[in-house]
Amino acid sequence: MRSLVKNRFLVTILMSGLFVQIGIWVRNFGVLLYVMDRTHGNAYAVSMISVAEFAPIFIFSFIGGTFADRWPPKRTMVFSDLFSGLALSVILGFLSGGAWQAVFFATLASSILSQFSQPSGMRLFKLHVPEEHMQAGMSIYQTMFAMFMIIGPVIGTFVYQHFGIIVCIIVTGVSFLFSAGTLLFLPRDHVEAQTVEKTSLLFDMREGIRYVLSKRVLSALGGCFLSAGLAIGLIQPLGIFIVTQRLHLPQTDLQWFTGINGLAMVIGGVLSMMLSKRTAPHIALLIGMAVSSLTIALIGVSTLVWLSLLAQFLGGLVMPAVQISINTMILSHTENAYVGRVNGILNPLFMGGMILTMMVAGALVQWTSIVLVYILSGVFFAIGMAALIPIFRRDADALGTELGS
């Protein structure tokens, strides 16, 4: 652990992540509350915020990942955060002029640029964090994200309610600029990262797809990503109905369920960090998927408040293990030249599955029941577990070869 704390890259990337998370949460809640106020709670306008945030993942994730493999990663991250900050200053001008719809572009611009910076960060993680410390390093990073799931909404709501949307956009822009300045302290890009092969963008994209399909571990993770996205999308918009219909509580009590989930994720991140050297990532991923499958089904079936809260806590507890294990396995089984493209292929699988089932979740509840929908979500997680079988078969084959020699 001491060597991780002394790792210049990890300390710098955590500081950068801290600034980015402050900016993201202030922006997200500032925009949400502002749009709610301006449109008097218009559901279509509010849904467009999610479109502005998630649509770039489909359109730019693979393209951004491909460019991240071609461009120097440190420079890509610095310029992405710098342009995010500058873009927000332009949006601020439109807002000051009365064009309130410009707030949607605040989310859109940041989301597009993150498709270039995020895979570049993964490349740098692989370059500067030794493989034996990769899982622990990911655990620290994920724990910070989990903490912001608790404090982020509080910070964003406070800034908007006390200072308004203009200050929210200013805080977001300054946060991204601070992040860009922090990233300047990263180690210089390696010489080989600055050498771009003379190949077309489409050729590199095809090579990325071939690379994923040729790797048993990455193909299995693709199936796991898709199944998890389908599972989470089904229940993402339905938490409020568990509170009101299954538990017969007021809708404001949803905050306790989201709060205990966030707390559990923080604890889970710390536990993952402590157990990283004792548990192989594919084992941790399988356990996390199994527990998620059972707890989600239990939440749907339960009519007891304490049992539902317990299931929510256990589900949140293993979620960091799932996320950390997936990122660790991607980095461990991907050559550095392909890290961006692999991320660009796998992430849309998750988001695509999630948005697909989010679109039909309400109709499924009307046609069947919320209990069956939650059970179906648990089944999707179980299918994701089945997708991991080739990884365990690969390890068994490797063990058999070792014993036979």
C-alpha positions in Angstrom: 0.0 0.0 0.0 2.9 2.4 0.8 4.3 1.9 -2.7 0.9 2.9 -4.2 0.7 6.1 -2.1 4.2 7.0 -3.4 3.2 6.3 -7.0 3.4 9.7 -8.7 0.9 8.7 -11.4 -1.7 7.3 -9.1 -1.6 10.4 -6.8 -1.8 12.7 -9.8 -4.7 10.8 -11.4 -6.6 10.7 -8.1 -6.2 14.5 -7.7 -7.4 15.0 -11.3 -10.3 12.6 -10.7 -11.3 14.6 -7.5 -11.6 17.8 -9.5 -13.5 16.1 -12.3 -15.9 14.5 -9.9 -16.7 17.8 -8.3 -17.3 19.4 -11.7 -19.5 16.5 -12.9 -21.7 16.4 -9.9 -22.2 20.1 -9.7 -23.0 20.2 -13.4 -25.3 17.2 -13.3 -27.4 18.4 -10.4 -27.2 22.1 -11.4 -28.5 21.2 -14.9 -31.2 18.8 -13.6 -32.6 21.3 -11.0 -32.3 24.2 -13.5 -34.2 22.3 -16.2 -36.8 21.2 -13.6 -37.3 24.9 -12.6 -37.4 26.3 -16.2 -39.8 23.6 -17.6 -41.9 23.1 -14.4 -40.8 19.4 -14.3 -41.4 18.6 -17.9 -40.5 14.9 -18.2 -39.3 15.2 -21.9 -36.9 18.0 -21.1 -35.5 16.1 -18.1 -35.1 13.0 -20.2 -33.0 15.0 -22.7 -30.4 15.5 -20.0 -29.8 11.7 -20.0 -29.7 11.7 -23.8 -27.0 14.4 -23.8 -25.0 12.4 -21.3 -25.3 8.9 -22.7 -25.7 9.4 -26.5 -22.0 10.3 -26.9 -21.0 6.9 -25.5 -22.6 5.2 -28.5 -21.4 7.7 -31.1 -17.9 8.6 -29.8 -16.8 5.7 -27.5 -15.2 3.5 -30.2 -14.0 6.5 -32.1 -12.5 8.1 -29.0 -10.9 4.8 -27.9 -9.3 4.4 -31.4 -7.9 8.0 -31.3 -6.7 7.3 -27.7 -4.6 4.5 -29.0 -3.2 6.7 -31.7 -2.5 9.9 -29.7 -0.1 10.5 -26.7 -2.3 9.6 -23.7 -1.2 12.4 -21.3 -1.6 15.1 -23.9 -5.0 13.7 -24.9 -6.2 13.9 -21.2 -4.9 17.4 -20.7 -6.5 18.8 -23.8 -9.8 17.0 -23.2 -10.2 18.6 -19.8 -8.9 21.9 -21.1 -11.4 21.9 -23.9 -14.2 20.9 -21.5 -13.4 23.9 -19.4 -13.2 26.3 -22.3 -16.4 24.9 -23.9 -18.3 25.6 -20.7 -17.1 29.2 -20.8 -18.8 29.6 -24.2 -22.0 28.0 -22.9 -21.8 30.4 -20.0 -22.0 33.2 -22.5 -25.1 31.8 -24.1 -26.7 31.3 -20.7 -26.0 34.9 -19.7 -27.7 36.0 -23.0 -30.9 34.2 -22.0 -30.5 31.0 -24.1 -31.3 28.6 -21.2 -31.3 25.5 -23.5 -27.5 25.9 -23.7 -27.3 23.9 -20.4 -27.9 20.7 -22.4 -24.7 21.4 -24.3 -22.8 21.6 -21.0 -23.5 18.0 -20.5 -23.1 17.0 -24.1 -19.6 18.7 -24.5 -18.2 17.1 -21.4 -19.6 13.7 -22.3 -18.1 13.8 -25.8 -14.6 14.8 -24.6 -14.6 12.2 -21.8 -14.8 9.5 -24.5 -11.3 10.5 -25.5 -9.8 11.1 -22.0 -11.2 8.0 -20.2 -9.5 5.4 -22.4 -6.3 7.5 -22.4 -6.4 7.3 -18.6 -6.7 3.5 -18.8 -3.6 3.4 -21.1 -1.6 5.5 -18.6 -2.8 3.2 -15.7 -1.4 0.2 -17.5 1.8 2.0 -18.2 2.5 3.4 -14.7 0.9 1.0 -12.2 2.7 -2.4 -11.8 0.4 -5.4 -12.6 0.7 -6.7 -9.0 -0.7 -3.3 -7.8 -3.3 -2.8 -10.5 -6.3 -4.3 -8.7 -5.5 -2.3 -5.5 -5.0 0.9 -7.5 -8.3 0.4 -9.3 -9.9 -0.1 -5.8 -8.7 3.2 -4.6 -9.9 4.9 -7.7 -13.3 3.2 -7.6 -13.7 4.1 -3.9 -13.4 7.8 -4.7 -16.2 7.5 -7.2 -18.3 5.6 -4.7 -17.8 8.4 -2.1 -19.0 11.0 -4.6 -22.2 9.0 -5.1 -23.0 10.0 -1.5 -21.5 13.5 -1.3 -21.9 14.5 -5.0 -25.6 15.1 -5.0 -25.3 17.1 -1.7 -22.6 19.4 -3.2 -24.4 19.8 -6.5 -27.7 20.7 -4.9 -26.1 23.1 -2.4 -24.3 25.0 -5.1 -27.4 25.4 -7.3 -29.8 26.3 -4.5 -27.5 28.9 -3.0 -25.8 30.4 -6.1 -27.8 29.3 -9.2 -26.9 27.8 -12.6 -24.3 30.4 -13.6 -22.1 29.5 -10.6 -22.7 25.8 -11.2 -21.3 26.2 -14.8 -18.4 28.3 -13.5 -17.5 25.7 -10.8 -17.7 22.9 -13.4 -15.5 24.8 -15.9 -12.9 25.7 -13.2 -12.9 22.1 -11.9 -12.0 20.8 -15.4 -9.3 23.4 -15.8 -7.8 22.4 -12.4 -7.9 18.8 -13.6 -6.0 19.7 -16.8 -3.4 21.6 -14.7 -3.0 18.7 -12.3 -2.5 16.2 -15.2 0.5 18.3 -16.3 2.4 16.7 -13.4 2.0 13.2 -14.9 5.1 11.5 -16.3 5.9 12.5 -19.8 4.4 10.4 -22.6 6.6 7.5 -23.7 8.4 7.9 -27.0 6.6 4.9 -28.4 3.2 6.5 -27.6 4.1 9.4 -29.8 4.7 7.2 -32.8 1.5 6.9 -34.9 1.4 4.2 -37.5 0.4 5.3 -40.9 -2.9 3.4 -41.0 -6.4 4.7 -41.5 -8.9 5.2 -38.7 -11.2 2.5 -40.1 -8.4 0.0 -40.3 -7.5 0.6 -36.7 -11.2 0.2 -35.7 -11.4 -3.1 -37.6 -8.2 -4.3 -35.9 -9.7 -3.4 -32.5 -12.8 -5.6 -33.2 -10.6 -8.5 -34.4 -8.5 -8.1 -31.3 -11.4 -8.4 -28.9 -12.9 -11.4 -30.8 -9.5 -13.1 -30.8 -9.1 -12.9 -27.0 -11.2 -15.3 -25.0 -11.1 -13.2 -21.9 -12.2 -10.0 -23.6 -15.0 -11.8 -25.6 -16.3 -13.2 -22.3 -16.2 -9.8 -20.7 -18.2 -8.5 -23.7 -21.0 -10.9 -22.9 -20.7 -10.0 -19.2 -20.9 -6.3 -20.0 -24.0 -6.8 -22.2 -25.8 -8.9 -19.6 -25.0 -6.5 -16.8 -26.3 -3.6 -18.8 -29.5 -5.4 -19.6 -30.0 -6.2 -15.9 -29.3 -2.7 -14.6 -31.4 -1.0 -17.2 -34.4 -3.0 -16.2 -34.3 -1.8 -12.6 -32.7 1.6 -13.0 -36.0 3.6 -13.3 -38.0 1.3 -11.0 -36.5 1.9 -7.5 -39.2 4.4 -6.6 -41.9 1.8 -7.2 -40.2 -0.7 -4.9 -40.4 1.9 -2.2 -44.0 2.9 -2.8 -45.7 -0.3 -4.1 -43.8 -3.1 -2.5 -42.8 -1.5 0.8 -45.7 1.0 1.0 -43.5 3.9 2.0 -43.6 7.5 0.9 -41.5 8.2 -2.2 -39.1 10.5 -0.3 -37.8 7.4 1.5 -36.0 6.4 -1.7 -33.1 8.6 -0.5 -32.4 6.0 2.3 -32.1 3.2 -0.2 -29.8 5.2 -2.5 -27.8 6.4 0.5 -27.3 2.9 2.0 -26.3 1.7 -1.5 -23.6 4.5 -1.8 -22.3 3.8 1.7 -22.0 0.1 0.9 -20.1 0.9 -2.3 -17.6 2.9 -0.3 -17.1 0.0 2.2 -17.0 -2.4 -0.7 -14.3 -0.4 -2.4 -12.2 -0.4 0.8 -12.7 -4.1 1.2 -11.7 -4.7 -2.5 -8.5 -2.8 -1.9 -7.7 -4.8 1.2 -8.4 -8.2 -0.5 -7.0 -7.4 -3.9 -3.8 -9.5 -3.4 -5.8 -12.5 -2.0 -8.6 -12.7 -4.6 -8.1 -13.1 -8.4 -10.2 -10.6 -10.3 -12.2 -13.2 -12.2 -13.1 -14.9 -8.9 -14.2 -11.5 -7.4 -16.2 -10.7 -10.6 -18.0 -14.1 -10.4 -18.8 -13.6 -6.7 -20.0 -10.0 -7.4 -22.3 -11.1 -10.3 -23.7 -14.0 -8.2 -24.5 -11.7 -5.2 -26.0 -9.1 -7.5 -28.2 -11.6 -9.1 -29.6 -12.8 -5.8 -29.9 -9.4 -4.1 -31.8 -7.9 -7.0 -34.3 -10.7 -7.1 -34.6 -10.5 -3.3 -35.4 -6.7 -3.5 -38.2 -7.5 -6.0 -39.7 -10.2 -3.9 -39.3 -8.6 -0.4 -42.1 -6.7 1.3 -40.0 -6.2 4.5 -38.2 -2.9 4.8 -35.2 -4.3 6.8 -34.8 -7.2 4.3 -34.9 -4.8 1.3 -32.4 -2.5 2.9 -30.1 -5.5 3.7 -30.3 -6.7 0.0 -29.6 -3.1 -1.2 -26.6 -2.9 1.1 -25.2 -6.3 0.0 -25.7 -5.4 -3.7 -23.8 -2.1 -3.2 -21.1 -3.9 -1.3 -20.1 -6.1 -4.2 -20.6 -3.6 -7.0 -17.1 -2.1 -6.6 -15.7 -5.7 -6.9 -17.5 -6.1 -10.2 -16.3 -2.8 -11.6 -12.7 -3.1 -10.3 -12.4 -6.7 -11.5 -13.6 -5.8 -15.0 -11.2 -2.9 -15.4 -8.3 -5.0 -13.9 -9.0 -7.8 -16.3 -9.2 -5.5 -19.3 -5.8 -4.0 -18.5 -4.2 -7.3 -17.6 -5.3 -9.0 -20.9 -5.0 -6.1 -23.3 -1.8 -4.9 -25.0 -1.3 -1.2 -24.4 -1.7 -0.4 -28.1 -5.3 -1.7 -27.9 -6.5 -0.4 -24.5 -8.5 2.5 -26.0 -10.3 0.4 -28.6 -11.1 -2.4 -26.2 -12.7 0.1 -23.9 -14.5 1.7 -26.8 -16.0 -1.6 -27.8 -17.0 -2.9 -24.4 -18.5 0.2 -22.8 -21.2 0.7 -25.5 -22.2 -2.9 -25.0 -23.0 -2.1 -21.4 -24.7 1.2 -22.1 -26.6 -0.2 -25.1 -28.0 -3.0 -23.0 -28.9 -0.7 -20.2 -30.7 1.9 -22.4 -32.5 -0.9 -24.3 -34.1 -2.3 -21.2 -34.7 1.1 -19.6 -36.9 1.8 -22.6 -39.1 -1.3 -22.0 -38.9 -1.5 -18.2 -42.1 0.6 -17.7 -44.1 -1.4 -20.2 -42.9 -4.7 -18.7 -44.1 -3.7 -15.3 -47.5 -2.9 -16.8 -47.7 -6.2 -18.7 -46.4 -8.4 -15.8 -45.4 -7.1 -12.4 -42.5 -5.3 -10.7 -41.6 -8.6 -9.0 -41.1 -10.4 -12.3 -39.1 -7.6 -13.7 -36.7 -7.6 -10.8 -36.4 -11.4 -11.0 -35.7 -11.1 -14.8 -32.9 -8.6 -13.9 -31.4 -11.2 -11.6 -31.6 -13.7 -14.4 -29.6 -11.4 -16.7 -26.9 -11.2 -14.0 -26.9 -15.0 -13.9 -26.5 -15.1 -17.7 -23.5 -12.7 -17.2 -22.0 -15.3 -14.9 -22.4 -18.0 -17.6 -20.6 -15.7 -20.0 -17.6 -15.9 -17.7 -17.3 -19.7 -18.1 -14.7 -19.5 -20.9 -12.4 -17.6 -18.5 -12.5 -20.4 -15.9 -12.1 -23.0 -18.7 -9.0 -21.1 -19.8 -7.5 -21.2 -16.3 -8.4 -24.9 -16.0 -6.7 -25.7 -19.3 -3.6 -23.7 -18.2 -3.5 -25.7 -14.9 -3.9 -29.0 -16.7 -1.0 -28.1 -19.0 1.1 -27.1 -16.0 0.4 -30.4 -14.2 1.0 -32.5 -17.2 4.4 -31.0 -17.9 
